[in-house]
């Protein structure tokens, strides 16, 4: 047996995307973030379910720029095509990015329908287990729900305030400062 060969499981890539793209994306785990970003950039403007399937795993990348590139690709697609998947996502970074995509791409006519689901999802995130970057991301996500989706219900506001007042795990000093600003903002935010 040749000891230089290594078996790498290939992701399921839908037909029609080309064998070159298949091998390029399959090698993504060993490639630098810049190369992955370039590959994701090649997917911009292609709006079909296959592209969502390719971009979605990159929402969980350790690299913020790769996560953002994947999120922007997903946001280009019809909201209904990926909304539920965003709410079902369990991985921490992927969930944060997917929920951010929901906030960014939500049609204004659906904001009142979507905001309760976002508030509920935020309350189910395991903030106590997050690192500083993730804590800051969920704080920003929370603010974005209030800013971009318009007034939330009084119950939703109460639910979010309750969540942030009962965070058990350690918050970094930066996250504590952001939380103080967020709490003051939410307490003054109008409700519907």
KEVEXZA-803576 format. One record per residue (C-alpha): x, y, z. Coordinates in nm, 2 decimals, padded with zeros to 4 digits. Layout:
residues N
<u = X&v = Y&w = Z>
...
***
This chain:
residues 192
<u = 00.00&v = 00.00&w = 00.00>
<u = 00.13&v = 00.34&w = -00.09>
<u = 00.16&v = 00.54&w = 00.23>
<u = 00.14&v = 00.87&w = 00.05>
<u = -00.22&v = 00.81&w = -00.04>
<u = -00.49&v = 00.94&w = 00.18>
<u = -00.86&v = 00.88&w = 00.15>
<u = -01.06&v = 01.20&w = 00.19>
<u = -01.44&v = 01.16&w = 00.19>
<u = -01.60&v = 01.39&w = -00.07>
<u = -01.90&v = 01.59&w = 00.01>
<u = -02.22&v = 01.52&w = -00.19>
<u = -02.21&v = 01.78&w = -00.46>
<u = -02.53&v = 01.80&w = -00.68>
<u = -02.49&v = 01.71&w = -01.05>
<u = -02.44&v = 01.99&w = -01.29>
<u = -02.18&v = 02.19&w = -01.10>
<u = -01.88&v = 02.04&w = -01.28>
<u = -01.62&v = 01.79&w = -01.17>
<u = -01.36&v = 02.07&w = -01.14>
<u = -01.57&v = 02.25&w = -00.88>
<u = -01.64&v = 01.92&w = -00.71>
<u = -01.27&v = 01.85&w = -00.65>
<u = -01.19&v = 02.21&w = -00.57>
<u = -01.45&v = 02.23&w = -00.30>
<u = -01.37&v = 01.89&w = -00.16>
<u = -01.02&v = 02.00&w = -00.10>
<u = -01.14&v = 02.31&w = 00.09>
<u = -01.06&v = 02.17&w = 00.43>
<u = -00.69&v = 02.18&w = 00.35>
<u = -00.70&v = 02.51&w = 00.17>
<u = -00.63&v = 02.85&w = 00.31>
<u = -00.93&v = 03.08&w = 00.38>
<u = -00.84&v = 03.31&w = 00.09>
<u = -00.87&v = 03.02&w = -00.16>
<u = -01.21&v = 02.92&w = -00.01>
<u = -01.33&v = 03.27&w = -00.04>
<u = -01.24&v = 03.29&w = -00.40>
<u = -01.42&v = 02.96&w = -00.47>
<u = -01.73&v = 03.09&w = -00.29>
<u = -01.71&v = 03.42&w = -00.48>
<u = -01.74&v = 03.21&w = -00.80>
<u = -02.08&v = 03.10&w = -00.68>
<u = -02.22&v = 03.45&w = -00.65>
<u = -02.51&v = 03.52&w = -00.88>
<u = -02.60&v = 03.15&w = -00.92>
<u = -02.93&v = 03.11&w = -00.76>
<u = -03.02&v = 02.74&w = -00.72>
<u = -03.05&v = 02.49&w = -00.44>
<u = -02.72&v = 02.34&w = -00.54>
<u = -02.53&v = 02.65&w = -00.45>
<u = -02.70&v = 02.67&w = -00.11>
<u = -02.59&v = 02.31&w = -00.04>
<u = -02.23&v = 02.40&w = -00.13>
<u = -02.21&v = 02.72&w = 00.07>
<u = -02.40&v = 02.61&w = 00.38>
<u = -02.11&v = 02.40&w = 00.55>
<u = -01.89&v = 02.71&w = 00.52>
<u = -02.12&v = 02.90&w = 00.76>
<u = -01.94&v = 02.69&w = 01.03>
<u = -01.59&v = 02.79&w = 00.92>
<u = -01.34&v = 02.91&w = 01.19>
<u = -01.26&v = 03.20&w = 00.95>
<u = -01.50&v = 03.50&w = 00.98>
<u = -01.44&v = 03.60&w = 00.62>
<u = -01.53&v = 03.26&w = 00.49>
<u = -01.85&v = 03.25&w = 00.70>
<u = -01.95&v = 03.59&w = 00.57>
<u = -01.89&v = 03.49&w = 00.21>
<u = -02.10&v = 03.18&w = 00.26>
<u = -02.38&v = 03.38&w = 00.43>
<u = -02.39&v = 03.64&w = 00.15>
<u = -02.43&v = 03.36&w = -00.11>
<u = -02.72&v = 03.21&w = 00.09>
<u = -02.88&v = 03.55&w = 00.13>
<u = -02.89&v = 03.59&w = -00.26>
<u = -03.14&v = 03.30&w = -00.27>
<u = -03.51&v = 03.31&w = -00.22>
<u = -03.58&v = 03.35&w = 00.15>
<u = -03.82&v = 03.06&w = 00.16>
<u = -03.56&v = 02.82&w = 00.01>
<u = -03.34&v = 02.83&w = 00.32>
<u = -03.53&v = 03.00&w = 00.61>
<u = -03.63&v = 02.68&w = 00.79>
<u = -03.29&v = 02.53&w = 00.75>
<u = -03.15&v = 02.84&w = 00.93>
<u = -03.38&v = 02.79&w = 01.22>
<u = -03.30&v = 02.42&w = 01.24>
<u = -02.92&v = 02.47&w = 01.24>
<u = -02.75&v = 02.34&w = 01.56>
<u = -02.38&v = 02.42&w = 01.51>
<u = -02.29&v = 02.74&w = 01.69>
<u = -02.11&v = 02.94&w = 01.42>
<u = -02.34&v = 02.81&w = 01.15>
<u = -02.65&v = 02.89&w = 01.36>
<u = -02.53&v = 03.24&w = 01.43>
<u = -02.45&v = 03.31&w = 01.06>
<u = -02.77&v = 03.15&w = 00.94>
<u = -02.98&v = 03.35&w = 01.18>
<u = -02.80&v = 03.66&w = 01.08>
<u = -02.89&v = 03.58&w = 00.72>
<u = -03.25&v = 03.55&w = 00.82>
<u = -03.24&v = 03.90&w = 00.98>
<u = -03.06&v = 04.05&w = 00.68>
<u = -03.27&v = 03.88&w = 00.40>
<u = -03.61&v = 03.88&w = 00.57>
<u = -03.87&v = 04.05&w = 00.34>
<u = -04.03&v = 04.35&w = 00.54>
<u = -04.37&v = 04.19&w = 00.49>
<u = -04.26&v = 03.88&w = 00.69>
<u = -04.07&v = 04.06&w = 00.97>
<u = -04.36&v = 04.04&w = 01.22>
<u = -04.39&v = 03.67&w = 01.15>
<u = -04.02&v = 03.59&w = 01.16>
<u = -03.91&v = 03.79&w = 01.47>
<u = -04.08&v = 03.56&w = 01.72>
<u = -03.89&v = 03.27&w = 01.57>
<u = -03.56&v = 03.46&w = 01.58>
<u = -03.61&v = 03.56&w = 01.95>
<u = -03.69&v = 03.20&w = 02.04>
<u = -03.38&v = 03.07&w = 01.85>
<u = -03.16&v = 03.33&w = 02.03>
<u = -03.29&v = 03.21&w = 02.37>
<u = -03.19&v = 02.85&w = 02.28>
<u = -02.83&v = 02.93&w = 02.19>
<u = -02.58&v = 02.81&w = 02.45>
<u = -02.43&v = 03.14&w = 02.53>
<u = -02.25&v = 03.00&w = 02.83>
<u = -02.04&v = 02.78&w = 02.61>
<u = -01.95&v = 03.04&w = 02.35>
<u = -01.61&v = 03.21&w = 02.31>
<u = -01.59&v = 03.59&w = 02.30>
<u = -01.63&v = 03.62&w = 01.93>
<u = -01.95&v = 03.41&w = 01.94>
<u = -02.08&v = 03.60&w = 02.24>
<u = -02.03&v = 03.93&w = 02.05>
<u = -02.19&v = 03.78&w = 01.74>
<u = -02.51&v = 03.68&w = 01.94>
<u = -02.52&v = 04.02&w = 02.10>
<u = -02.51&v = 04.18&w = 01.76>
<u = -02.77&v = 03.94&w = 01.62>
<u = -03.00&v = 04.03&w = 01.91>
<u = -02.96&v = 04.40&w = 01.83>
<u = -03.02&v = 04.34&w = 01.46>
<u = -03.35&v = 04.17&w = 01.53>
<u = -03.47&v = 04.48&w = 01.70>
<u = -03.32&v = 04.73&w = 01.45>
<u = -03.39&v = 04.56&w = 01.12>
<u = -03.71&v = 04.38&w = 01.18>
<u = -03.89&v = 04.66&w = 01.34>
<u = -04.08&v = 04.66&w = 01.67>
<u = -04.11&v = 04.32&w = 01.83>
<u = -04.39&v = 04.22&w = 02.07>
<u = -04.37&v = 04.30&w = 02.44>
<u = -04.34&v = 03.93&w = 02.51>
<u = -04.04&v = 03.89&w = 02.27>
<u = -03.87&v = 04.19&w = 02.43>
<u = -03.93&v = 04.05&w = 02.78>
<u = -03.80&v = 03.71&w = 02.66>
<u = -03.48&v = 03.86&w = 02.53>
<u = -03.42&v = 04.07&w = 02.84>
<u = -03.48&v = 03.77&w = 03.06>
<u = -03.23&v = 03.57&w = 02.86>
<u = -02.95&v = 03.83&w = 02.89>
<u = -03.02&v = 03.89&w = 03.26>
<u = -02.97&v = 03.52&w = 03.34>
<u = -02.66&v = 03.43&w = 03.14>
<u = -02.48&v = 03.20&w = 03.38>
<u = -02.14&v = 03.16&w = 03.21>
<u = -01.86&v = 03.40&w = 03.21>
<u = -01.88&v = 03.69&w = 02.97>
<u = -01.56&v = 03.87&w = 02.87>
<u = -01.53&v = 04.24&w = 02.97>
<u = -01.60&v = 04.34&w = 02.61>
<u = -01.91&v = 04.12&w = 02.60>
<u = -02.03&v = 04.27&w = 02.93>
<u = -01.99&v = 04.62&w = 02.80>
<u = -02.18&v = 04.53&w = 02.48>
<u = -02.45&v = 04.36&w = 02.69>
<u = -02.49&v = 04.67&w = 02.90>
<u = -02.54&v = 04.88&w = 02.58>
<u = -02.78&v = 04.62&w = 02.43>
<u = -02.99&v = 04.60&w = 02.75>
<u = -03.03&v = 04.98&w = 02.76>
<u = -03.13&v = 04.98&w = 02.39>
<u = -03.38&v = 04.70&w = 02.43>
<u = -03.54&v = 04.85&w = 02.73>
<u = -03.62&v = 05.16&w = 02.53>
<u = -03.71&v = 04.98&w = 02.20>
<u = -04.07&v = 05.02&w = 02.09>
<u = -04.29&v = 04.72&w = 02.08>
<u = -04.59&v = 04.64&w = 01.86>
***
